[in-house]
Amino acid sequence: MEFKDYYQILGISPDTETPDIKVAYRKLARKYHPDLNPEADAEARFKEVAEAWEVLKDKDRRAEYDELRRYGGQQQADFEAPPGWQSTTGNGSQHFGGDFSEFFNSIFGGQFTHEGPGASGGFGFRGQDIEIEMPVFLEETIADVSKPVEYELPTLEQGQTRHTRKTLNVTIPAGVVDGQRIRLRGQGVPGQGDAPAGDLYLHIRLVPHPVFDVEGHNLMVTVPIAPWEAALGTKVTVPTLEGKINLTIAAESQSGQRLRVKGKGLLSKTGRGDLYAVLKVVMPDSTSAEIQELWRTLAEKAAFDPRAQWEQAQ
């Protein structure tokens, strides 16, 4: 199994702070998002980037990975975890699966299990429950979607535990939210004797989107505009989960102003949330002497002090 260097995947150094890791993740996630990149390997690269973010955004998981990285750094081509290695992040009760890689699952895997009495009147032990984290894209929450789930199923044969891979096609219902748990009855470890099998639990984890931020059931998207567009007004193309729409920016708009697009957010029990386009005035990267002169002329004719009220409040 090949060692995954998550820092290298995101193009950052191991001492990068979390806010800068998020910036790197968003940049690459947008670059490789399957809806924006038609290249054949775009989806695989996107999942790899999302997996790196999933590890490095969490303080405890990142510390655990850094420790393992020091061990595996010299043998990345044929990596095996140290003998006796077991993930200690969280409560040790999660089994990661879904779209995550074999490397991720081997490091942060584990199983939540419990045993109980068999069915009424029967003998044996109820099968273990299995819990899996299921990554779901925001685009997949607005309608029912079928996703494959692959996980490891331990079974007892002739006194020995064997592990087999099991694959299911699972329907993820529209409107799922981060942290929601879906129960699949009887899809866990088979019971012993007459006892029933355990259950499979899917823990929904919404994959951070390269464009949208989530606030409850509302979506936020930052829309960059030029200073003259803020002053004069314009029309811009804005992404939504279902496609792009045209949005009118009124004259004399302010940076940070929110424009509401009703019903373009996430599903809720009462309908759908809204999409908020947050305006961000962006200056050109460079300007010529002629343009600089025009700015000076504007400054003289406008006679505008943006800090007048701010200074009065001090």
C-alpha positions as CSV (number, residue, x, y, z in Angstrom):
1,M,0.0,0.0,0.0
2,E,1.4,3.4,-1.0
3,F,1.8,6.1,1.7
4,K,-0.2,9.2,1.0
5,D,1.5,12.5,1.7
6,Y,-1.4,14.8,2.4
7,Y,0.8,17.9,2.6
8,Q,2.2,17.1,-0.8
9,I,-1.3,16.5,-2.2
10,L,-2.3,20.0,-1.1
11,G,1.0,21.6,-2.1
12,I,1.8,22.9,1.4
13,S,4.4,22.4,4.0
14,P,3.9,20.4,7.3
15,D,4.0,23.6,9.4
16,T,1.2,25.3,7.4
17,E,-1.6,26.7,9.7
18,T,-5.2,25.5,9.4
19,P,-6.6,28.6,7.7
20,D,-3.9,28.4,5.0
21,I,-4.6,24.7,4.6
22,K,-8.2,25.6,3.9
23,V,-7.2,28.1,1.3
24,A,-5.1,25.5,-0.5
25,Y,-7.9,22.9,-0.3
26,R,-10.5,25.3,-1.7
27,K,-8.2,26.2,-4.6
28,L,-7.5,22.6,-5.6
29,A,-11.0,21.5,-4.9
30,R,-12.3,24.1,-7.4
31,K,-9.6,23.1,-9.9
32,Y,-10.5,19.4,-9.8
33,H,-14.2,19.5,-9.1
34,P,-15.9,17.2,-11.6
35,D,-18.5,19.8,-12.5
36,L,-15.7,22.3,-13.5
37,N,-13.0,20.0,-14.8
38,P,-13.7,17.6,-17.7
39,E,-10.4,15.7,-17.5
40,A,-10.7,12.0,-16.9
41,D,-8.8,12.0,-13.6
42,A,-10.5,15.1,-12.1
43,E,-12.9,13.2,-9.8
44,A,-10.1,11.0,-8.4
45,R,-7.9,14.1,-7.8
46,F,-10.9,15.9,-6.2
47,K,-11.5,13.0,-3.8
48,E,-7.8,12.8,-3.0
49,V,-7.7,16.6,-2.1
50,A,-10.9,16.2,0.0
51,E,-9.4,13.3,1.8
52,A,-6.3,15.3,2.6
53,W,-8.4,18.1,4.0
54,E,-10.5,15.7,6.1
55,V,-7.3,14.6,7.9
56,L,-5.4,17.9,8.2
57,K,-8.3,20.1,9.3
58,D,-8.7,18.1,12.5
59,K,-6.1,18.8,15.2
60,D,-6.0,15.4,16.7
61,R,-6.2,13.5,13.4
62,R,-3.5,15.7,12.0
63,A,-1.2,15.0,15.0
64,E,-1.7,11.3,14.6
65,Y,-1.0,11.5,10.9
66,D,2.2,13.5,11.5
67,E,3.4,10.8,13.9
68,L,2.7,8.1,11.3
69,R,4.2,10.3,8.5
70,R,7.5,10.4,10.4
71,Y,7.4,6.6,10.5
72,G,6.3,6.1,6.9
73,G,8.3,8.8,5.3
74,Q,11.3,6.6,4.5
75,Q,9.2,3.7,3.0
76,Q,6.4,5.5,1.1
77,A,6.5,3.1,-1.8
78,D,5.5,0.1,0.2
79,F,3.9,1.4,3.4
80,E,2.7,-0.6,6.3
81,A,1.6,0.8,9.6
82,P,3.9,0.0,12.6
83,P,3.1,-3.2,14.5
84,G,0.3,-2.7,16.9
85,W,-0.7,0.6,15.4
86,Q,-4.3,1.6,16.1
87,S,-5.9,4.9,15.6
88,T,-6.8,6.8,18.7
89,T,-8.6,9.8,17.3
90,G,-12.1,10.4,18.5
91,N,-13.5,7.6,20.6
92,G,-12.1,4.8,18.5
93,S,-15.6,3.8,17.4
94,Q,-15.6,4.9,13.8
95,H,-14.9,2.9,10.7
96,F,-14.2,5.2,7.7
97,G,-15.2,4.0,4.3
98,G,-17.2,5.3,1.4
99,D,-15.0,7.3,-1.0
100,F,-11.9,7.4,1.2
101,S,-8.8,5.5,0.1
102,E,-7.4,2.2,1.4
103,F,-4.6,4.2,3.1
104,F,-7.1,6.4,5.0
105,N,-9.2,3.5,6.1
106,S,-6.1,1.5,7.2
107,I,-4.9,4.4,9.4
108,F,-8.2,5.8,10.8
109,G,-10.3,2.7,10.6
110,G,-11.9,0.8,13.5
111,Q,-15.3,-0.6,14.4
112,F,-18.0,0.2,16.8
113,T,-19.2,-3.1,18.1
114,H,-21.4,-4.5,20.7
115,E,-22.8,-7.9,21.5
116,G,-26.1,-8.8,23.0
117,P,-28.4,-11.7,23.4
118,G,-29.9,-13.5,20.4
119,A,-33.5,-13.3,19.2
120,S,-36.1,-14.2,21.6
121,G,-36.0,-17.9,22.2
122,G,-32.7,-18.3,20.4
123,F,-29.1,-18.8,21.4
124,G,-26.0,-17.0,20.5
125,F,-24.7,-13.5,20.2
126,R,-26.1,-10.7,18.1
127,G,-23.8,-9.6,15.3
128,Q,-21.7,-6.5,15.7
129,D,-22.8,-3.2,14.3
130,I,-20.5,-1.4,11.8
131,E,-20.3,2.4,11.4
132,I,-19.0,4.0,8.3
133,E,-18.4,7.7,7.4
134,M,-20.2,8.5,4.2
135,P,-18.9,11.6,2.3
136,V,-21.6,13.3,0.4
137,F,-21.3,16.3,-2.0
138,L,-23.6,19.2,-1.5
139,E,-25.0,18.6,-5.0
140,E,-26.0,15.2,-3.9
141,T,-28.3,16.5,-1.1
142,I,-30.9,18.1,-3.2
143,A,-32.3,14.8,-4.6
144,D,-32.2,11.1,-3.7
145,V,-28.9,9.6,-4.9
146,S,-27.6,6.1,-5.1
147,K,-24.1,5.6,-3.8
148,P,-21.9,2.4,-3.5
149,V,-20.7,1.5,0.0
150,E,-17.9,-0.9,0.4
151,Y,-16.8,-2.1,3.9
152,E,-15.0,-4.9,5.6
153,L,-17.1,-7.6,7.2
154,P,-15.5,-9.9,9.8
155,T,-17.0,-13.4,10.0
156,L,-16.2,-16.3,12.2
157,E,-15.3,-19.5,10.4
158,Q,-14.0,-22.6,12.2
159,G,-13.0,-20.5,15.2
160,Q,-11.0,-18.0,13.1
161,T,-12.0,-14.5,12.1
162,R,-11.9,-13.8,8.4
163,H,-12.5,-10.5,6.7
164,T,-14.4,-10.1,3.4
165,R,-15.3,-7.0,1.5
166,K,-19.0,-6.3,1.1
167,T,-20.5,-3.8,-1.4
168,L,-24.0,-2.2,-1.2
169,N,-25.8,0.3,-3.4
170,V,-27.4,2.7,-0.9
171,T,-30.0,5.4,-1.5
172,I,-29.0,8.6,0.3
173,P,-32.3,10.5,0.8
174,A,-32.5,14.1,-0.3
175,G,-32.0,16.7,2.5
176,V,-29.4,14.8,4.5
177,V,-27.3,17.0,6.8
178,D,-23.8,16.7,8.2
179,G,-23.7,14.3,11.1
180,Q,-26.9,12.5,10.3
181,R,-26.9,8.8,10.9
182,I,-28.6,6.3,8.5
183,R,-29.3,2.8,9.7
184,L,-29.3,-0.2,7.4
185,R,-30.8,-3.0,9.5
186,G,-29.1,-6.4,9.3
187,Q,-26.2,-5.3,7.1
188,G,-23.6,-5.6,9.9
189,V,-21.7,-8.7,11.1
190,P,-23.7,-11.9,11.0
191,G,-24.9,-13.2,14.4
192,Q,-23.9,-16.4,16.0
193,G,-26.4,-19.2,16.3
194,D,-30.0,-17.9,16.0
195,A,-29.1,-14.3,16.8
196,P,-29.7,-11.6,14.2
197,A,-27.0,-9.8,12.3
198,G,-25.8,-6.4,13.4
199,D,-26.7,-3.2,11.6
200,L,-24.7,-0.9,9.4
201,Y,-24.8,2.8,10.3
202,L,-23.8,5.5,7.8
203,H,-22.6,8.8,9.2
204,I,-23.2,11.5,6.7
205,R,-20.2,13.9,6.3
206,L,-20.8,16.8,3.9
207,V,-17.7,17.3,1.8
208,P,-16.5,20.9,2.0
209,H,-17.4,22.7,-1.3
210,P,-14.8,24.7,-3.3
211,V,-17.3,27.5,-3.9
212,F,-20.1,27.4,-1.3
213,D,-20.0,27.8,2.5
214,V,-22.9,26.4,4.5
215,E,-24.8,28.3,7.2
216,G,-27.7,26.1,8.4
217,H,-29.7,25.4,5.3
218,N,-28.4,28.5,3.5
219,L,-25.5,28.6,1.1
220,M,-23.0,31.5,0.9
221,V,-21.0,32.3,-2.2
222,T,-18.4,35.1,-2.6
223,V,-18.8,37.1,-5.8
224,P,-15.8,39.2,-6.8
225,I,-16.6,42.4,-8.6
226,A,-14.4,45.3,-9.8
227,P,-14.7,48.8,-8.2
228,W,-16.4,50.3,-11.2
229,E,-18.9,47.4,-11.3
230,A,-19.8,48.2,-7.7
231,A,-20.2,51.8,-8.6
232,L,-22.1,51.5,-11.9
233,G,-23.8,48.2,-11.4
234,T,-23.5,45.1,-13.6
235,K,-24.8,41.6,-14.3
236,V,-22.7,38.6,-13.2
237,T,-23.0,34.8,-13.6
238,V,-23.3,33.1,-10.2
239,P,-23.1,29.3,-9.6
240,T,-25.9,27.3,-7.8
241,L,-26.1,23.6,-7.0
242,E,-28.2,23.1,-10.1
243,G,-26.4,25.3,-12.5
244,K,-25.6,29.0,-13.1
245,I,-27.9,32.0,-12.9
246,N,-27.6,35.6,-13.9
247,L,-27.5,38.1,-11.0
248,T,-28.0,41.8,-11.2
249,I,-25.6,44.0,-9.1
250,A,-27.2,47.3,-8.4
251,A,-25.2,50.6,-8.8
252,E,-23.5,51.8,-5.6
253,S,-23.2,48.4,-4.1
254,Q,-20.9,47.8,-1.2
255,S,-18.3,45.2,-0.5
256,G,-19.7,42.6,1.9
257,Q,-23.2,43.2,0.8
258,R,-25.4,40.1,0.7
259,L,-27.8,39.5,-2.2
260,R,-30.4,36.8,-1.5
261,V,-31.4,34.3,-4.1
262,K,-34.5,32.6,-2.7
263,G,-34.8,28.8,-2.7
264,K,-31.4,28.0,-4.0
265,G,-29.9,26.7,-0.7
266,L,-30.1,23.2,0.9
267,L,-33.2,21.2,1.5
268,S,-34.9,21.4,4.9
269,K,-38.1,19.9,6.4
270,T,-39.9,23.1,5.5
271,G,-38.6,23.6,2.0
272,R,-35.2,24.9,0.8
273,G,-32.8,27.4,2.2
274,D,-31.5,30.4,0.3
275,L,-28.3,31.3,-1.5
276,Y,-26.6,34.5,-0.5
277,A,-24.2,36.1,-2.9
278,V,-21.6,38.1,-0.9
279,L,-20.1,40.9,-2.9
280,K,-16.3,41.4,-2.7
281,V,-14.8,44.4,-4.4
282,V,-11.4,43.3,-5.9
283,M,-8.7,45.7,-7.2
284,P,-6.8,44.9,-10.4
285,D,-3.5,43.1,-9.9
286,S,-1.6,46.0,-11.6
287,T,-2.4,49.3,-13.2
288,S,-0.7,51.6,-15.7
289,A,0.3,55.2,-15.1
290,E,-2.7,56.3,-17.1
291,I,-5.1,54.3,-15.0
292,Q,-3.4,55.6,-11.8
293,E,-4.0,59.2,-13.1
294,L,-7.7,58.4,-13.6
295,W,-7.9,57.1,-10.0
296,R,-6.4,60.4,-8.8
297,T,-8.9,62.4,-10.8
298,L,-11.7,60.3,-9.4
299,A,-10.4,60.8,-5.8
300,E,-10.4,64.6,-6.4
301,K,-13.8,64.8,-7.9
302,A,-15.5,62.4,-5.6
303,A,-14.3,64.2,-2.4
304,F,-15.2,61.1,-0.4
305,D,-13.8,60.1,3.0
306,P,-14.5,56.4,3.6
307,R,-13.3,56.7,7.2
308,A,-15.3,59.7,8.4
309,Q,-17.8,57.8,10.5
310,W,-15.2,55.4,11.6
311,E,-13.0,58.2,13.0
312,Q,-15.9,59.8,14.8
313,A,-16.6,56.5,16.6
314,Q,-13.0,56.3,18.0
